[in-house]
Amino acid sequence: MKVEVFAPAKINLALHVTGLREDGYHLLDTLVAFADIGDRITIDTSAFPTSLEVTGPEAVTELASDRNIVLQVAERFTRTGLSLSMQLEKNLPLASGMGGGSADAAATYRGLLRLWAAVDAQDTPRDPTAEDARALLAIGADVPMCVTSEPARVRGIGEQIEPVSDLHPYPIVLVNPRVKVSTPSVFNGLACKNNPGLDPWPANFENRDAVLDWLAAQRNDLEAPAIANCPAIADALSALVQTRNCRLARMSGSGATCFGLFDRVHKAEAAAGAIRAAYPQWWVQSGRLSGGRRAAPQLIRATT
């Protein structure tokens, strides 16, 4: 049996740091969405022992190590006596603030549920359990929110997930200036670790512009310390702001990727083209939000 799963990039449209636990974990209040830009996982039961091959434009040797989060998920959720051959097509830059590793781990989990359903001749995978969620959270705080890959308000360390509606599938441009940012350094540089949370998400919005107005009133508390750590992030934000028709520009996660939201696909594509021409060394992609719609595992081959 073989399955293929899309792992969409996680975008923190807003991220407020609301506290610090005694164990060192920061408390967050964040609105996450997912883009139709991401990695791809293929899982096959035909190999022994379990292995991981990494391909794609952003593949690096270190990703194939036994510390990869994908292998951690496979070890936790595989069936006794079975081994897996996995291939990760890496399209998202490493350490980029888009939850790439967590998205890959969540895609692996979704793929395994689909795989076991196929092995058992079931039409649909079983639903995730609370025990699954605890195990995934222990592997990575961002992994549970990436499992559904749908817009959500996420609080705590990542365990409180509340789906949101009325988030328009905005065209988006993602820009990474090809620099790695140390997440611990960014959090350590945060002047205040007890900030107000997000404004309440309205029951409904008058129109898509009202959603953008709400987003503009929020912030990413990690943006300032990330820019202090890596000034190129400010250049990426400036490049987005200076394109025509960018409605909102902000950094995602702890950086270094920044995003711009647009109201039309052709405007986002034009902006991405302009930024690529001006900064050919940067990673620049255009797409749309709501990438979770592509994230359902696909059984691509069955053998008996």
C-alpha positions as CSV (number, residue, x, y, z in Angstrom):
1,M,0.0,0.0,0.0
2,K,1.2,3.5,-0.7
3,V,-0.2,6.9,0.2
4,E,0.7,10.5,-0.8
5,V,0.0,13.4,1.5
6,F,0.3,17.2,0.9
7,A,1.8,19.1,3.9
8,P,0.7,22.7,3.6
9,A,2.7,25.6,5.0
10,K,1.4,27.0,8.3
11,I,1.1,30.7,8.3
12,N,0.7,32.7,11.6
13,L,-1.5,35.5,10.4
14,A,-1.2,37.0,13.9
15,L,0.9,35.8,16.9
16,H,0.7,37.2,20.4
17,V,2.9,35.9,23.2
18,T,0.8,35.9,26.4
19,G,3.0,34.3,29.0
20,L,5.8,32.0,30.0
21,R,5.4,28.8,31.9
22,E,7.8,27.6,34.6
23,D,9.0,24.8,32.3
24,G,10.2,27.4,29.7
25,Y,7.3,27.0,27.2
26,H,5.9,30.3,26.0
27,L,2.1,30.7,25.9
28,L,0.7,31.9,22.6
29,D,-2.5,33.2,21.1
30,T,-2.3,32.8,17.4
31,L,-4.4,32.7,14.3
32,V,-3.1,30.1,11.9
33,A,-4.0,29.4,8.3
34,F,-2.6,27.1,5.7
35,A,-1.4,27.8,2.1
36,D,-1.5,25.7,-1.0
37,I,2.3,25.8,-1.0
38,G,4.1,23.0,0.9
39,D,5.9,19.7,1.1
40,R,4.7,16.2,0.1
41,I,5.1,12.9,1.9
42,T,4.8,9.5,0.3
43,I,4.6,6.4,2.5
44,D,4.9,2.9,1.3
45,T,4.6,-0.4,3.3
46,S,6.7,-2.4,0.9
47,A,10.2,-1.7,2.3
48,F,12.3,-3.0,5.2
49,P,13.6,-1.5,7.4
50,T,11.9,1.9,7.9
51,S,13.7,4.5,5.8
52,L,13.3,8.2,4.8
53,E,14.5,9.7,1.6
54,V,14.5,13.5,1.2
55,T,14.2,15.0,-2.3
56,G,13.0,18.4,-3.6
57,P,14.5,21.9,-4.1
58,E,14.9,22.4,-0.3
59,A,16.4,19.0,0.5
60,V,19.4,18.9,2.8
61,T,21.3,16.0,4.2
62,E,20.4,16.7,7.8
63,L,16.8,16.0,7.1
64,A,17.4,12.3,6.4
65,S,18.8,11.8,9.9
66,D,17.0,9.6,12.5
67,R,16.1,12.7,14.4
68,N,13.7,13.9,11.7
69,I,10.3,14.5,13.2
70,V,8.7,12.5,10.3
71,L,10.5,9.4,11.6
72,Q,9.4,10.1,15.1
73,V,5.8,10.1,14.0
74,A,6.3,6.9,12.0
75,E,7.9,5.2,15.0
76,R,5.0,6.2,17.3
77,F,2.1,5.4,14.9
78,T,3.3,2.4,12.8
79,R,2.0,-1.1,13.4
80,T,4.1,-3.7,15.1
81,G,6.0,-5.8,12.6
82,L,5.6,-3.4,9.7
83,S,8.2,-1.1,8.2
84,L,7.8,1.9,6.0
85,S,9.5,3.5,3.1
86,M,9.0,7.2,3.2
87,Q,9.9,10.0,0.8
88,L,9.8,13.7,1.7
89,E,9.6,16.1,-1.1
90,K,10.9,19.3,0.6
91,N,9.7,22.5,-1.0
92,L,9.7,24.8,2.1
93,P,12.9,26.3,3.4
94,L,14.2,25.0,6.8
95,A,13.7,27.1,9.9
96,S,11.5,29.5,8.1
97,G,8.6,30.2,10.4
98,M,6.1,28.2,8.3
99,G,5.9,25.0,10.5
100,G,7.5,22.9,7.7
101,G,8.7,20.2,10.0
102,S,5.4,20.1,11.9
103,A,3.4,20.1,8.7
104,D,5.5,17.1,7.5
105,A,4.9,15.3,10.8
106,A,1.2,16.0,10.7
107,A,1.0,14.8,7.0
108,T,2.8,11.6,8.0
109,Y,0.2,11.0,10.8
110,R,-2.7,11.6,8.4
111,G,-1.1,9.3,5.8
112,L,-0.6,6.5,8.3
113,L,-4.2,6.7,9.4
114,R,-5.2,6.4,5.7
115,L,-2.7,3.6,5.1
116,W,-4.0,1.5,8.0
117,A,-7.6,2.0,6.9
118,A,-6.6,0.7,3.4
119,V,-4.8,-2.2,4.9
120,D,-8.0,-3.0,6.9
121,A,-10.2,-2.5,3.8
122,Q,-11.9,0.4,5.5
123,D,-13.4,3.2,3.4
124,T,-12.3,6.0,5.8
125,P,-9.5,6.4,8.4
126,R,-10.4,6.4,12.0
127,D,-10.8,9.7,13.8
128,P,-7.8,11.1,15.7
129,T,-8.0,10.4,19.4
130,A,-7.1,12.5,22.5
131,E,-4.2,10.1,23.1
132,D,-3.0,10.8,19.5
133,A,-3.2,14.5,20.2
134,R,-1.1,14.2,23.4
135,A,1.5,12.1,21.6
136,L,1.7,14.6,18.6
137,L,2.0,17.5,21.0
138,A,4.9,15.8,22.8
139,I,6.6,15.4,19.4
140,G,6.1,19.0,18.4
141,A,3.9,21.8,19.8
142,D,2.8,22.8,16.3
143,V,2.0,19.3,15.1
144,P,-1.6,19.0,16.4
145,M,-2.7,22.3,14.7
146,C,-1.3,21.0,11.4
147,V,-3.3,17.8,11.5
148,T,-6.5,19.4,10.2
149,S,-4.6,22.1,8.3
150,E,-7.6,24.4,8.6
151,P,-7.8,28.0,9.9
152,A,-7.9,28.1,13.7
153,R,-7.2,30.2,16.7
154,V,-4.6,28.3,18.8
155,R,-3.7,29.0,22.4
156,G,-1.5,27.7,25.2
157,I,1.5,25.9,23.8
158,G,-0.5,24.6,20.9
159,E,-3.0,22.3,22.5
160,Q,-6.0,24.6,22.5
161,I,-7.3,24.6,19.0
162,E,-10.5,26.4,18.0
163,P,-11.5,26.3,14.3
164,V,-12.5,29.7,12.8
165,S,-14.9,30.5,10.0
166,D,-15.2,33.4,7.6
167,L,-11.5,33.5,6.7
168,H,-11.4,34.2,3.0
169,P,-8.9,32.2,0.9
170,Y,-6.8,35.2,0.2
171,P,-4.1,35.1,-2.4
172,I,-0.8,35.1,-0.7
173,V,2.9,35.8,-1.4
174,L,5.5,34.1,0.8
175,V,9.0,35.6,0.9
176,N,12.0,34.2,2.7
177,P,15.3,36.1,2.4
178,R,17.3,32.9,2.7
179,V,18.4,33.4,6.3
180,K,17.9,31.0,9.2
181,V,16.5,32.5,12.4
182,S,17.1,30.9,15.8
183,T,13.7,30.6,17.5
184,P,15.2,30.5,21.0
185,S,17.1,33.7,20.3
186,V,14.0,35.4,19.0
187,F,12.0,34.4,22.1
188,N,14.9,35.5,24.4
189,G,14.9,38.8,22.7
190,L,11.2,39.5,23.4
191,A,11.0,42.4,25.8
192,C,7.6,41.5,27.3
193,K,6.4,38.0,27.5
194,N,3.0,38.8,29.0
195,N,1.1,40.5,26.2
196,P,-2.7,40.8,25.6
197,G,-4.2,38.0,23.5
198,L,-5.9,38.4,20.1
199,D,-9.1,40.4,19.8
200,P,-12.2,38.2,19.9
201,W,-12.9,36.6,16.5
202,P,-16.2,38.1,15.4
203,A,-19.2,35.8,14.9
204,N,-19.3,37.1,11.3
205,F,-17.7,39.7,9.1
206,E,-19.4,42.1,6.8
207,N,-17.0,41.3,4.0
208,R,-13.5,40.2,3.2
209,D,-12.1,43.7,3.9
210,A,-13.5,43.5,7.4
211,V,-11.4,40.4,7.9
212,L,-8.3,42.3,6.8
213,D,-9.2,45.2,9.1
214,W,-9.4,42.7,12.0
215,L,-6.0,41.2,11.0
216,A,-4.4,44.6,10.7
217,A,-5.4,45.4,14.3
218,Q,-3.4,42.3,15.5
219,R,0.4,41.8,15.5
220,N,3.2,39.3,15.6
221,D,5.0,39.9,18.9
222,L,8.1,38.1,17.6
223,E,8.6,40.3,14.6
224,A,10.6,43.0,16.4
225,P,13.1,40.7,18.1
226,A,13.4,38.6,14.9
227,I,14.3,41.7,12.9
228,A,16.8,42.7,15.6
229,N,18.3,39.2,15.2
230,C,18.1,39.2,11.4
231,P,17.6,42.7,9.6
232,A,16.9,40.9,6.3
233,I,13.4,40.3,7.6
234,A,12.7,44.0,7.5
235,D,13.9,44.0,3.9
236,A,11.5,41.2,3.0
237,L,8.6,43.1,4.7
238,S,9.5,46.2,2.8
239,A,9.6,44.4,-0.5
240,L,6.1,43.2,0.1
241,V,4.7,46.5,1.2
242,Q,6.2,48.3,-1.8
243,T,4.5,46.0,-4.3
244,R,1.2,47.2,-5.7
245,N,-2.0,46.0,-4.1
246,C,-0.5,44.3,-1.0
247,R,-3.2,44.5,1.6
248,L,-1.3,43.2,4.7
249,A,2.3,42.3,5.2
250,R,3.6,40.5,8.3
251,M,6.2,38.0,9.5
252,S,5.0,34.4,10.1
253,G,6.0,32.6,13.3
254,S,9.5,33.4,14.5
255,G,10.7,34.1,11.0
256,A,12.3,34.6,8.6
257,T,9.4,34.1,6.2
258,C,7.1,37.0,5.6
259,F,3.7,37.0,3.9
260,G,1.6,39.5,2.0
261,L,-2.1,39.1,1.5
262,F,-3.8,40.2,-1.7
263,D,-7.4,40.4,-3.0
264,R,-6.8,38.9,-6.5
265,V,-4.6,36.0,-7.6
266,H,-3.1,37.9,-10.6
267,K,-2.0,40.7,-8.2
268,A,-0.2,38.2,-6.0
269,E,1.5,36.6,-8.9
270,A,2.6,40.0,-10.2
271,A,4.0,40.9,-6.8
272,A,5.8,37.6,-6.5
273,G,7.4,38.1,-10.0
274,A,8.5,41.7,-9.1
275,I,10.1,40.5,-5.9
276,R,11.9,37.6,-7.6
277,A,13.3,39.9,-10.2
278,A,14.6,42.4,-7.6
279,Y,15.9,39.7,-5.2
280,P,16.7,36.5,-7.2
281,Q,18.5,34.9,-4.3
282,W,15.3,34.9,-2.1
283,W,12.7,32.2,-1.9
284,V,9.5,33.6,-3.2
285,Q,6.2,31.8,-3.8
286,S,2.6,32.8,-4.5
287,G,-0.6,30.8,-3.9
288,R,-3.7,30.9,-1.8
289,L,-4.7,30.2,1.8
290,S,-6.9,27.2,2.7
291,G,-4.3,24.7,1.6
292,G,-5.8,22.2,4.0
293,R,-8.3,21.4,1.2
294,R,-5.4,19.6,-0.6
295,A,-4.2,17.8,2.5
296,A,-6.4,14.7,2.4
297,P,-4.2,11.6,2.0
298,Q,-4.5,10.0,-1.4
299,L,-4.1,6.3,-1.8
300,I,-2.1,6.2,-5.0
301,R,-1.5,2.4,-5.4
302,A,-2.8,-0.7,-3.9
303,T,-1.1,-4.1,-4.2
304,T,-2.2,-7.5,-3.0
